[in-house]
Structure formats: C-alpha cells, structure tokens
Amino acid sequence: MQVLDTVKDLRNWVLSTKESGQSIGLVPTMGFLHDGHLALVESAKSENDLVVMSIFVNPAQFGPNEDFDRYPRDFDRDRLLAQQAGVDIIFAPSVEEMYPRNSQITMGAGTLADVLCGKSRPGHFDGVLKVVTKLFHLVQPNIAYFGQKDAQQLAIIESLVRDFDFPLHIRRIETIREPDGLAKSSRNVYLSETERAEAPKLYQALQQGVAAARDGKDPIPEMTRFIESETSGKIDYIKLLSYPDLTDSPNGQAILALAVQFQKARLIDNIIFNSKEN
C-alpha cells in the first residue's frame, strides 16, 4: 500500500493505472475508520482492480460553530486498518494541498439541501460537493462507494453524477451497525456511557416508524414520544420523505430519517424502504 499526499503524485499514479487498463474503486472518507468504511472497501475490492481511499477532513463542509478542530483523527490507526483491508492507495492531502487557493467558483446543492441535515447546516452539502468533485476528477474512479447512513449526502452526490454526466458509477452500501443496532459513526466516540446505552433507541424508533408508515399512519408523533422518553437527546428532526428526490410526498421508495443531538455528538440515522410494501 502506498500513501500519497500530493495531487501531482496521485495524478501520476492514476495516469499509470489507466494506461495499464486497470479499474479503480474510490472510497472517500474523513478518516477515523470504522467497520462502515471497511465495508465500503470490501465492496470496492470485489468490483475493481485497485482501491483508492481518501482520508481528508474537509473544512469546506463544516460550519463556523461545528466540530472541525475536534473531529477525531488517528492517521496511524487508519493506515493500519486500510492496509489490512486491502486498500492500494491512501490519498491523504493537507488542506493547503487540496485547496491551494480561495476559489471564486462555488457549487450549490440546491433544494436537495433544504431538508434534513441540510436545513440546519447551511452550506454543508455545498462543501461536500466541492470535495467529491475534486476527488472524482483526481482519482478518475470507475465506481465510488458511499454508505446509506449519510442518505442525504448520497442522494446529492448521485444527482451530481447524473446531472453533470460524471463518467463513474455510485455504489450504495447499506448502513453498518453495532450488534445493538446503533449505526457506526466516527462521532460515536463522543457519547457518554449513558448516552451510548440510549443511542440504540434511535434505530428502534426508526423500525417502529417504518412499520407505522407502511400501515398508512403518520410515524412521527409516536417516534417523537419514544425518543423523548427513552433518551436524553434533543430531536433535531424526524422526517418521512420520498427518496432520492427528498420531497414531502413519499409514494414508493421513501426514507424515514432522524437527527438527535446528544451533549457532544449529533447522531443521524435512517431507513430507506418501499412505502407500498407491508
């Protein structure tokens, strides 16, 4: 496994790889790897000759009062896990290498960013589009891999690739969970012992909500009561929308999503399902 930290070195490697006719799978991450990231690598390895993992905490997607400076980082651990998982290239640029100048060109996620996490994090998904666009151009992957836990991000990236004819495929990978149902996340380390015991209730609430939605009921009031009674977290949102267009009229594929703020960690989770199936 090689670790590359400059655009020049990455471009040279990609050029050589493309000339040899080998396919590339891209796994974009912000590091502090967990089993969810490694599941993306496993899928990438099964479908491509070579796998590139980016490790880059992207400042463009953090707001002024968000946790960029304290976002968990452990590159030595990440490098070991990536190597054990079979990653071929880690691309780990500095912020200065990734963004050498203050670009006057901006990208906007549009109405897809007006709901769910985007509603309370203005500019967040614009920053996601900025970094994935650069990564897609630099790595030139055949397939890029994203987890369904970040379902709004996934929908926006799929729209970017489709609407602007990026020559790659996006592969959705199901959310990887702890044995008790908690969605794996780098931010789970911020939960207190009590909060960690409460956190699986979020997935339980989603499961109950999906059952209610399939029965034609509004799942949100009961989910709200359940989360407020079973956890100390503060609900940011609970929403039932169509997927992936994220409108208020689910009729077919839908997403039931939530975000709950604990003392030092904001947890998100969702279930994507067919609202017409019982």
C-alpha positions in Angstrom: 0.0 0.0 0.0 1.2 3.5 -0.9 0.4 6.7 0.9 0.2 9.8 -1.4 -0.2 13.3 -0.1 0.2 15.5 -3.2 -2.0 16.0 -6.2 1.0 15.5 -8.5 1.8 12.1 -7.1 -1.8 11.0 -7.3 -2.2 12.2 -10.9 0.9 10.3 -11.9 -0.4 7.1 -10.2 -3.8 7.4 -11.8 -2.3 8.0 -15.3 -0.1 4.9 -15.0 -3.1 2.9 -13.7 -5.4 4.0 -16.5 -2.7 3.3 -19.1 -2.4 -0.3 -17.8 -6.2 -0.7 -18.2 -6.9 -1.3 -14.5 -10.2 -0.2 -12.9 -10.2 2.0 -9.8 -12.7 2.0 -6.9 -12.8 5.1 -4.7 -13.7 5.1 -1.0 -13.9 8.8 0.2 -13.5 9.2 4.0 -12.7 11.7 6.6 -10.7 9.1 8.5 -11.1 7.6 12.0 -12.1 4.5 10.2 -14.7 2.0 11.4 -16.4 -1.1 10.1 -18.7 1.0 7.9 -15.7 2.4 6.0 -14.2 -1.1 5.8 -17.4 -2.5 4.3 -17.1 0.1 1.5 -13.5 -1.1 0.9 -14.7 -4.7 0.8 -17.2 -3.9 -1.9 -14.7 -1.8 -3.8 -12.2 -4.7 -3.8 -14.8 -7.1 -5.2 -15.5 -4.9 -8.2 -12.3 -3.2 -9.1 -8.6 -4.0 -9.7 -7.4 -1.3 -7.3 -8.8 0.7 -4.4 -8.1 4.3 -3.5 -9.2 5.6 -0.1 -9.1 9.3 0.5 -8.5 10.4 4.1 -9.3 14.1 4.3 -11.2 16.1 7.0 -12.8 18.6 4.6 -13.1 22.1 6.2 -15.5 23.2 3.4 -18.3 21.1 4.8 -18.0 22.4 8.4 -19.9 25.4 9.6 -18.3 28.1 11.9 -19.7 26.5 15.1 -19.2 22.9 14.1 -16.5 20.4 15.2 -13.8 20.6 12.5 -11.0 21.1 15.0 -12.1 18.3 17.3 -13.2 15.9 14.6 -11.5 12.6 15.6 -8.2 11.9 13.8 -5.8 9.0 14.1 -3.9 8.5 10.8 -1.6 5.8 12.1 -4.5 3.6 13.1 -6.3 4.5 9.8 -3.3 3.5 7.8 -3.1 0.1 9.5 -6.8 -0.6 9.1 -6.7 0.4 5.4 -3.7 -1.8 4.8 -5.3 -4.8 6.5 -8.5 -4.2 4.4 -6.5 -4.3 1.2 -6.5 -0.7 0.2 -3.9 0.0 -2.5 -3.6 3.8 -2.3 -4.3 6.2 0.6 -4.6 9.8 -0.7 -4.1 12.0 2.4 -3.6 15.6 1.3 -3.2 18.6 3.6 -5.9 21.3 3.5 -3.3 23.5 1.6 -2.7 20.8 -0.9 -6.4 20.2 -1.5 -7.4 23.9 -1.6 -4.3 25.8 -2.6 -6.2 29.0 -3.3 -9.5 30.6 -2.4 -11.6 29.6 -5.4 -14.2 32.1 -6.7 -16.2 29.2 -8.2 -18.8 27.8 -5.8 -21.1 24.8 -6.0 -24.7 24.6 -4.7 -26.7 21.5 -3.7 -30.0 23.3 -4.5 -33.3 22.2 -3.0 -32.0 18.7 -2.1 -30.1 20.5 0.7 -33.1 22.4 2.1 -34.4 19.4 4.2 -33.0 17.0 6.8 -29.4 17.9 7.9 -29.0 20.5 5.2 -31.8 22.6 6.7 -29.8 23.1 9.9 -26.4 23.0 8.3 -26.4 25.7 5.6 -23.5 25.3 3.2 -22.6 21.8 4.4 -23.5 20.0 1.3 -22.0 22.7 -0.9 -18.8 21.7 0.8 -19.4 18.0 0.2 -19.9 18.7 -3.5 -16.7 20.7 -3.6 -14.5 17.9 -2.2 -16.2 15.0 -4.0 -15.9 16.8 -7.4 -12.2 17.3 -6.8 -11.8 13.7 -5.8 -13.7 12.4 -8.8 -11.5 14.4 -11.1 -8.3 13.5 -9.4 -8.9 9.8 -8.9 -11.0 9.1 -12.0 -12.7 6.1 -10.4 -14.8 3.6 -12.2 -17.0 3.3 -9.1 -17.2 5.4 -5.9 -18.6 4.0 -2.7 -20.9 5.7 -0.2 -22.8 4.4 2.8 -26.6 4.8 3.2 -26.2 6.2 6.7 -25.5 9.6 5.1 -28.5 9.2 2.9 -29.0 12.9 2.0 -25.3 13.2 1.1 -25.7 10.0 -1.1 -28.8 11.5 -2.9 -27.0 14.7 -3.6 -23.9 13.0 -4.9 -26.0 10.7 -7.1 -27.7 13.8 -8.5 -24.3 15.5 -9.2 -23.0 12.5 -11.1 -26.3 12.0 -13.1 -26.9 15.7 -13.9 -23.3 16.5 -14.9 -22.5 13.2 -16.7 -19.6 12.2 -14.5 -18.1 9.1 -16.1 -18.4 6.9 -13.0 -21.0 4.9 -11.0 -22.1 5.5 -7.4 -22.5 2.3 -5.4 -24.8 2.5 -2.3 -23.7 0.3 0.6 -26.1 -0.4 3.5 -25.5 1.1 6.9 -23.2 -1.0 9.1 -24.5 -1.3 12.7 -23.3 -2.3 16.1 -24.8 -5.5 17.5 -27.4 -3.4 19.3 -28.4 -1.5 16.2 -26.5 1.8 16.6 -25.3 3.0 13.2 -21.5 3.0 13.2 -20.0 6.6 13.1 -16.8 8.3 13.9 -18.7 10.6 16.2 -19.9 7.8 18.5 -16.7 8.2 20.5 -18.2 11.4 21.8 -21.1 9.7 23.5 -21.0 9.3 27.3 -21.6 5.9 28.8 -25.2 6.7 29.5 -25.8 8.2 26.0 -24.2 5.2 24.4 -26.7 3.0 26.2 -29.5 5.2 25.0 -28.4 5.6 21.4 -29.7 2.3 20.0 -33.2 3.6 20.8 -32.9 5.7 17.6 -32.8 2.7 15.4 -35.7 1.1 17.3 -37.7 4.3 16.8 -37.0 4.1 13.0 -38.0 0.5 12.8 -41.3 1.2 14.6 -41.8 4.2 12.4 -41.4 2.3 9.2 -43.9 -0.3 10.4 -46.4 2.6 11.1 -45.7 4.2 7.7 -46.4 1.0 5.9 -49.7 0.8 7.7 -50.6 4.2 6.4 -50.0 6.0 9.7 -48.0 9.2 10.5 -45.0 7.7 12.3 -43.6 11.0 13.6 -45.7 11.7 16.7 -45.1 8.2 18.2 -41.4 8.3 17.3 -41.1 11.6 19.0 -42.7 10.4 22.2 -40.5 7.3 22.2 -37.2 9.1 21.7 -38.0 11.8 24.2 -39.0 9.2 26.9 -36.2 6.8 26.2 -33.2 9.1 25.6 -31.7 12.3 26.9 -31.1 13.5 23.3 -32.8 16.5 21.7 -34.5 15.8 18.4 -33.3 18.0 15.5 -35.7 16.4 13.0 -37.7 13.3 12.2 -38.9 13.3 8.5 -40.6 10.9 6.1 -39.7 11.8 2.5 -39.5 10.3 -0.9 -36.1 9.0 -1.9 -33.8 10.0 -3.5 -35.6 13.3 -4.6 -36.4 14.2 -0.9 -39.9 15.6 -1.4 -42.8 15.5 1.0 -44.8 13.0 -1.0 -43.4 9.5 -0.5 -45.1 7.1 -2.9 -42.8 4.2 -3.5 -39.2 4.4 -2.3 -39.1 6.5 0.8 -36.7 7.5 3.6 -37.5 7.8 7.3 -34.7 9.9 8.8 -33.8 11.5 12.1 -31.1 13.5 13.8 -30.7 13.7 17.5 -28.3 15.9 19.4 -26.7 14.5 22.5 -24.3 16.5 24.7 -21.2 16.2 22.4 -22.5 14.2 19.5 -25.2 14.7 16.9 -26.3 11.3 15.6 -28.1 10.7 12.3 -29.8 7.5 11.1 -32.4 6.4 8.6 -34.1 3.6 6.9 -34.8 3.6 3.1 -37.8 1.4 2.3 -40.7 0.9 -0.1 -43.7 2.6 1.3 -46.1 0.5 -0.7 -44.8 -2.8 0.8 -46.4 -4.2 4.0 
